[in-house]
Amino acid sequence: RRGVTSIAVDDTPELAYAGLDVTLLTGSNSPASAQRVVQRLHEAIAGSRMHVVDGAAHFAPVTHADAVNALIVAALA
């Protein structure tokens, strides 16, 4: 998208996110930088939902499949 040069610089109008149903996932053992990106996205997208999968890291869909799948199913319901 035009206007996005990094996670810190996003000139996208807030209305561009209006009406989106966004669910963000991260793991409690993911690198701090990855957790921060998810947190910043959550703060930037009004109405988004953020979930932290306890004990999960980068491969949460593999290592914590039941928890991740449940969150995906709930987001799609």
Salt bridges, closest charged atoms under 4 A:
ASP10 OD2 - ARG1 NH2 3.19
ASP21 OD1 - ARG49 NH2 2.61
GLU43 OE2 - ARG36 NH1 3.86
